[in-house]
Amino acid sequence: MLLLSIFLAVVLLNTAYFILFSKFSFSSSPEIKSREPFPVSLIICAKNEADNLRENIPLWLDQDHPDFEIILINDSSTDDTKKVIEQAAETHERIHTVNIENNEAFWSNKKYSLTLGIKRAFNKRLLFTDADCKPASNQWLRLMTADLDDQKQLVLGYGAYQSQPGLLNALIRFETVMSAVQYFSYAKAGMPYMGVGRNLAYTSQLFYDNSGFMSHMSVPSGDDDLFVNEVATKENTSCCYHEDAFTYSIAKRSFKEWFRQKRRHITTAKYYKPRHRILLAGYYLSNLLFWLLGILCFFFVDWKIPLAVIIFRFLLQYLFIGNALKLLKEKKLLPYLPFLELFLVFFQLTIFISNKVVKPKRWK
């Protein structure tokens, strides 16, 4: 009975998290604000991204916004990135450039390059994305920056991955959705803890008032989530998840590449504020224990009881996470929820163990 009691407690903890996630999953998509937009600086840091820049610069220039500039940063690239950026700047007056030379590489991470880009920006409202990210529409820039004012100085957006055939693509999209469900839900509950650099906006005042990335400059990753974790509050943070405000990237094409990427990303979590680490760890452990204890209960408890509990928990998952999938335009993943969660739980466990053994490499 002790095993069953622990299993029930784990499912109750899971249920509490699902209720927390309902703050996002049962919310409505934000409406487009009609007020006159303020000037914005769009900042993109590119390292060996010549092909993506050729494809995406026209999409960024095509944004329906009356007053914006684009800051393109060449971060010590070895391909034609610098050439592509300079040619674009010669052709379009909206585009301005920052070039990071190889002799500045000792600064070692993306944060230094972004800092120079922010200093180069003329406008106080800043929008960030990556060189491989396509805006979902020409309303993206307007929507992502509409809330920025003296009170709301930080806007969390959603950076999706393009849907492609195959198991790996489905897993990557599901992991991306679950990350978004958590950071949007916590923000709506007054506890913002992270954002993604593929789609993030904030004011230069917020950046300078908090000394930029200085408190975590030595950490290879975290120009997005560590900055948000440090500066975001209930009062200064807003969420934008209108489908026209998404960005879309092409997902990794091999498990090896994805595994390497996630190893690097997860290293920043240990620098989060203690309450965020506890809450995030609680959700992960409740998922891990649900699967482990659920299997054990079938061997040591009358199978009908754990089966009923498991069905109850899956129904809650389909209700709460399923709504989030629909909100983020990933409803095709809905039939595979249990399998995707099972894989993700043990995939994350593998990453955690791997990072304990060998430190991951730096950004590109």
Secondary structure as a PSIPRED ss2 file (coil, helix, strand):
# PSIPRED VFORMAT (PSIPRED V4.0)

   1 M C   1.000  0.000  0.000
   2 L H   0.000  1.000  0.000
   3 L H   0.000  1.000  0.000
   4 L H   0.000  1.000  0.000
   5 S H   0.000  1.000  0.000
   6 I H   0.000  1.000  0.000
   7 F H   0.000  1.000  0.000
   8 L H   0.000  1.000  0.000
   9 A H   0.000  1.000  0.000
  10 V H   0.000  1.000  0.000
  11 V H   0.000  1.000  0.000
  12 L H   0.000  1.000  0.000
  13 L H   0.000  1.000  0.000
  14 N H   0.000  1.000  0.000
  15 T H   0.000  1.000  0.000
  16 A H   0.000  1.000  0.000
  17 Y H   0.000  1.000  0.000
  18 F H   0.000  1.000  0.000
  19 I H   0.000  1.000  0.000
  20 L H   0.000  1.000  0.000
  21 F H   0.000  1.000  0.000
  22 S H   0.000  1.000  0.000
  23 K H   0.000  1.000  0.000
  24 F H   0.000  1.000  0.000
  25 S H   0.000  1.000  0.000
  26 F C   1.000  0.000  0.000
  27 S C   1.000  0.000  0.000
  28 S C   1.000  0.000  0.000
  29 S C   1.000  0.000  0.000
  30 P C   1.000  0.000  0.000
  31 E C   1.000  0.000  0.000
  32 I C   1.000  0.000  0.000
  33 K C   1.000  0.000  0.000
  34 S C   1.000  0.000  0.000
  35 R C   1.000  0.000  0.000
  36 E C   1.000  0.000  0.000
  37 P C   1.000  0.000  0.000
  38 F C   1.000  0.000  0.000
  39 P C   1.000  0.000  0.000
  40 V E   0.000  0.000  1.000
  41 S E   0.000  0.000  1.000
  42 L E   0.000  0.000  1.000
  43 I E   0.000  0.000  1.000
  44 I E   0.000  0.000  1.000
  45 C E   0.000  0.000  1.000
  46 A E   0.000  0.000  1.000
  47 K C   1.000  0.000  0.000
  48 N C   1.000  0.000  0.000
  49 E C   1.000  0.000  0.000
  50 A H   0.000  1.000  0.000
  51 D H   0.000  1.000  0.000
  52 N H   0.000  1.000  0.000
  53 L H   0.000  1.000  0.000
  54 R H   0.000  1.000  0.000
  55 E H   0.000  1.000  0.000
  56 N H   0.000  1.000  0.000
  57 I H   0.000  1.000  0.000
  58 P H   0.000  1.000  0.000
  59 L H   0.000  1.000  0.000
  60 W H   0.000  1.000  0.000
  61 L H   0.000  1.000  0.000
  62 D C   1.000  0.000  0.000
  63 Q C   1.000  0.000  0.000
  64 D C   1.000  0.000  0.000
  65 H C   1.000  0.000  0.000
  66 P C   1.000  0.000  0.000
  67 D C   1.000  0.000  0.000
  68 F E   0.000  0.000  1.000
  69 E E   0.000  0.000  1.000
  70 I E   0.000  0.000  1.000
  71 I E   0.000  0.000  1.000
  72 L E   0.000  0.000  1.000
  73 I E   0.000  0.000  1.000
  74 N E   0.000  0.000  1.000
  75 D E   0.000  0.000  1.000
  76 S C   1.000  0.000  0.000
  77 S C   1.000  0.000  0.000
  78 T C   1.000  0.000  0.000
  79 D C   1.000  0.000  0.000
  80 D C   1.000  0.000  0.000
  81 T H   0.000  1.000  0.000
  82 K H   0.000  1.000  0.000
  83 K H   0.000  1.000  0.000
  84 V H   0.000  1.000  0.000
  85 I H   0.000  1.000  0.000
  86 E H   0.000  1.000  0.000
  87 Q H   0.000  1.000  0.000
  88 A H   0.000  1.000  0.000
  89 A H   0.000  1.000  0.000
  90 E H   0.000  1.000  0.000
  91 T H   0.000  1.000  0.000
  92 H C   1.000  0.000  0.000
  93 E C   1.000  0.000  0.000
  94 R C   1.000  0.000  0.000
  95 I E   0.000  0.000  1.000
  96 H E   0.000  0.000  1.000
  97 T E   0.000  0.000  1.000
  98 V E   0.000  0.000  1.000
  99 N E   0.000  0.000  1.000
 100 I E   0.000  0.000  1.000
 101 E C   1.000  0.000  0.000
 102 N H   0.000  1.000  0.000
 103 N H   0.000  1.000  0.000
 104 E H   0.000  1.000  0.000
 105 A H   0.000  1.000  0.000
 106 F H   0.000  1.000  0.000
 107 W H   0.000  1.000  0.000
 108 S C   1.000  0.000  0.000
 109 N C   1.000  0.000  0.000
 110 K H   0.000  1.000  0.000
 111 K H   0.000  1.000  0.000
 112 Y H   0.000  1.000  0.000
 113 S H   0.000  1.000  0.000
 114 L H   0.000  1.000  0.000
 115 T H   0.000  1.000  0.000
 116 L H   0.000  1.000  0.000
 117 G H   0.000  1.000  0.000
 118 I H   0.000  1.000  0.000
 119 K H   0.000  1.000  0.000
 120 R H   0.000  1.000  0.000
 121 A C   1.000  0.000  0.000
 122 F C   1.000  0.000  0.000
 123 N C   1.000  0.000  0.000
 124 K C   1.000  0.000  0.000
 125 R E   0.000  0.000  1.000
 126 L E   0.000  0.000  1.000
 127 L E   0.000  0.000  1.000
 128 F E   0.000  0.000  1.000
 129 T E   0.000  0.000  1.000
 130 D E   0.000  0.000  1.000
 131 A C   1.000  0.000  0.000
 132 D C   1.000  0.000  0.000
 133 C C   1.000  0.000  0.000
 134 K E   0.000  0.000  1.000
 135 P E   0.000  0.000  1.000
 136 A C   1.000  0.000  0.000
 137 S C   1.000  0.000  0.000
 138 N C   1.000  0.000  0.000
 139 Q C   1.000  0.000  0.000
 140 W H   0.000  1.000  0.000
 141 L H   0.000  1.000  0.000
 142 R H   0.000  1.000  0.000
 143 L H   0.000  1.000  0.000
 144 M H   0.000  1.000  0.000
 145 T H   0.000  1.000  0.000
 146 A C   1.000  0.000  0.000
 147 D C   1.000  0.000  0.000
 148 L C   1.000  0.000  0.000
 149 D C   1.000  0.000  0.000
 150 D C   1.000  0.000  0.000
 151 Q C   1.000  0.000  0.000
 152 K C   1.000  0.000  0.000
 153 Q C   1.000  0.000  0.000
 154 L E   0.000  0.000  1.000
 155 V E   0.000  0.000  1.000
 156 L E   0.000  0.000  1.000
 157 G C   1.000  0.000  0.000
 158 Y C   1.000  0.000  0.000
 159 G E   0.000  0.000  1.000
 160 A E   0.000  0.000  1.000
 161 Y E   0.000  0.000  1.000
 162 Q C   1.000  0.000  0.000
 163 S C   1.000  0.000  0.000
 164 Q C   1.000  0.000  0.000
 165 P C   1.000  0.000  0.000
 166 G C   1.000  0.000  0.000
 167 L H   0.000  1.000  0.000
 168 L H   0.000  1.000  0.000
 169 N H   0.000  1.000  0.000
 170 A H   0.000  1.000  0.000
 171 L H   0.000  1.000  0.000
 172 I H   0.000  1.000  0.000
 173 R H   0.000  1.000  0.000
 174 F H   0.000  1.000  0.000
 175 E H   0.000  1.000  0.000
 176 T H   0.000  1.000  0.000
 177 V H   0.000  1.000  0.000
 178 M H   0.000  1.000  0.000
 179 S H   0.000  1.000  0.000
 180 A H   0.000  1.000  0.000
 181 V H   0.000  1.000  0.000
 182 Q H   0.000  1.000  0.000
 183 Y H   0.000  1.000  0.000
 184 F H   0.000  1.000  0.000
 185 S H   0.000  1.000  0.000
 186 Y H   0.000  1.000  0.000
 187 A H   0.000  1.000  0.000
 188 K H   0.000  1.000  0.000
 189 A C   1.000  0.000  0.000
 190 G C   1.000  0.000  0.000
 191 M C   1.000  0.000  0.000
 192 P C   1.000  0.000  0.000
 193 Y C   1.000  0.000  0.000
 194 M C   1.000  0.000  0.000
 195 G C   1.000  0.000  0.000
 196 V C   1.000  0.000  0.000
 197 G C   1.000  0.000  0.000
 198 R C   1.000  0.000  0.000
 199 N C   1.000  0.000  0.000
 200 L E   0.000  0.000  1.000
 201 A E   0.000  0.000  1.000
 202 Y E   0.000  0.000  1.000
 203 T E   0.000  0.000  1.000
 204 S H   0.000  1.000  0.000
 205 Q H   0.000  1.000  0.000
 206 L H   0.000  1.000  0.000
 207 F H   0.000  1.000  0.000
 208 Y H   0.000  1.000  0.000
 209 D H   0.000  1.000  0.000
 210 N C   1.000  0.000  0.000
 211 S C   1.000  0.000  0.000
 212 G C   1.000  0.000  0.000
 213 F C   1.000  0.000  0.000
 214 M H   0.000  1.000  0.000
 215 S H   0.000  1.000  0.000
 216 H H   0.000  1.000  0.000
 217 M C   1.000  0.000  0.000
 218 S C   1.000  0.000  0.000
 219 V C   1.000  0.000  0.000
 220 P C   1.000  0.000  0.000
 221 S C   1.000  0.000  0.000
 222 G C   1.000  0.000  0.000
 223 D C   1.000  0.000  0.000
 224 D C   1.000  0.000  0.000
 225 D H   0.000  1.000  0.000
 226 L H   0.000  1.000  0.000
 227 F H   0.000  1.000  0.000
 228 V H   0.000  1.000  0.000
 229 N H   0.000  1.000  0.000
 230 E H   0.000  1.000  0.000
 231 V H   0.000  1.000  0.000
 232 A C   1.000  0.000  0.000
 233 T C   1.000  0.000  0.000
 234 K C   1.000  0.000  0.000
 235 E C   1.000  0.000  0.000
 236 N C   1.000  0.000  0.000
 237 T E   0.000  0.000  1.000
 238 S E   0.000  0.000  1.000
 239 C E   0.000  0.000  1.000
 240 C C   1.000  0.000  0.000
 241 Y C   1.000  0.000  0.000
 242 H C   1.000  0.000  0.000
 243 E H   0.000  1.000  0.000
 244 D H   0.000  1.000  0.000
 245 A H   0.000  1.000  0.000
 246 F C   1.000  0.000  0.000
 247 T E   0.000  0.000  1.000
 248 Y E   0.000  0.000  1.000
 249 S E   0.000  0.000  1.000
 250 I C   1.000  0.000  0.000
 251 A C   1.000  0.000  0.000
 252 K C   1.000  0.000  0.000
 253 R C   1.000  0.000  0.000
 254 S C   1.000  0.000  0.000
 255 F H   0.000  1.000  0.000
 256 K H   0.000  1.000  0.000
 257 E H   0.000  1.000  0.000
 258 W H   0.000  1.000  0.000
 259 F H   0.000  1.000  0.000
 260 R H   0.000  1.000  0.000
 261 Q H   0.000  1.000  0.000
 262 K H   0.000  1.000  0.000
 263 R H   0.000  1.000  0.000
 264 R H   0.000  1.000  0.000
 265 H H   0.000  1.000  0.000
 266 I H   0.000  1.000  0.000
 267 T H   0.000  1.000  0.000
 268 T H   0.000  1.000  0.000
 269 A H   0.000  1.000  0.000
 270 K H   0.000  1.000  0.000
 271 Y H   0.000  1.000  0.000
 272 Y C   1.000  0.000  0.000
 273 K C   1.000  0.000  0.000
 274 P H   0.000  1.000  0.000
 275 R H   0.000  1.000  0.000
 276 H H   0.000  1.000  0.000
 277 R H   0.000  1.000  0.000
 278 I H   0.000  1.000  0.000
 279 L H   0.000  1.000  0.000
 280 L H   0.000  1.000  0.000
 281 A H   0.000  1.000  0.000
 282 G H   0.000  1.000  0.000
 283 Y H   0.000  1.000  0.000
 284 Y H   0.000  1.000  0.000
 285 L H   0.000  1.000  0.000
 286 S H   0.000  1.000  0.000
 287 N H   0.000  1.000  0.000
 288 L H   0.000  1.000  0.000
 289 L H   0.000  1.000  0.000
 290 F H   0.000  1.000  0.000
 291 W H   0.000  1.000  0.000
 292 L H   0.000  1.000  0.000
 293 L H   0.000  1.000  0.000
 294 G H   0.000  1.000  0.000
 295 I H   0.000  1.000  0.000
 296 L H   0.000  1.000  0.000
 297 C H   0.000  1.000  0.000
 298 F H   0.000  1.000  0.000
 299 F H   0.000  1.000  0.000
 300 F H   0.000  1.000  0.000
 301 V C   1.000  0.000  0.000
 302 D C   1.000  0.000  0.000
 303 W C   1.000  0.000  0.000
 304 K H   0.000  1.000  0.000
 305 I H   0.000  1.000  0.000
 306 P H   0.000  1.000  0.000
 307 L H   0.000  1.000  0.000
 308 A H   0.000  1.000  0.000
 309 V H   0.000  1.000  0.000
 310 I H   0.000  1.000  0.000
 311 I H   0.000  1.000  0.000
 312 F H   0.000  1.000  0.000
 313 R H   0.000  1.000  0.000
 314 F H   0.000  1.000  0.000
 315 L H   0.000  1.000  0.000
 316 L H   0.000  1.000  0.000
 317 Q H   0.000  1.000  0.000
 318 Y H   0.000  1.000  0.000
 319 L H   0.000  1.000  0.000
 320 F H   0.000  1.000  0.000
 321 I H   0.000  1.000  0.000
 322 G H   0.000  1.000  0.000
 323 N H   0.000  1.000  0.000
 324 A H   0.000  1.000  0.000
 325 L H   0.000  1.000  0.000
 326 K H   0.000  1.000  0.000
 327 L H   0.000  1.000  0.000
 328 L C   1.000  0.000  0.000
 329 K C   1.000  0.000  0.000
 330 E C   1.000  0.000  0.000
 331 K H   0.000  1.000  0.000
 332 K H   0.000  1.000  0.000
 333 L H   0.000  1.000  0.000
 334 L H   0.000  1.000  0.000
 335 P H   0.000  1.000  0.000
 336 Y H   0.000  1.000  0.000
 337 L H   0.000  1.000  0.000
 338 P H   0.000  1.000  0.000
 339 F H   0.000  1.000  0.000
 340 L H   0.000  1.000  0.000
 341 E H   0.000  1.000  0.000
 342 L H   0.000  1.000  0.000
 343 F H   0.000  1.000  0.000
 344 L H   0.000  1.000  0.000
 345 V H   0.000  1.000  0.000
 346 F H   0.000  1.000  0.000
 347 F H   0.000  1.000  0.000
 348 Q H   0.000  1.000  0.000
 349 L H   0.000  1.000  0.000
 350 T H   0.000  1.000  0.000
 351 I H   0.000  1.000  0.000
 352 F H   0.000  1.000  0.000
 353 I H   0.000  1.000  0.000
 354 S H   0.000  1.000  0.000
 355 N H   0.000  1.000  0.000
 356 K H   0.000  1.000  0.000
 357 V H   0.000  1.000  0.000
 358 V C   1.000  0.000  0.000
 359 K C   1.000  0.000  0.000
 360 P C   1.000  0.000  0.000
 361 K C   1.000  0.000  0.000
 362 R C   1.000  0.000  0.000
 363 W C   1.000  0.000  0.000
 364 K C   1.000  0.000  0.000
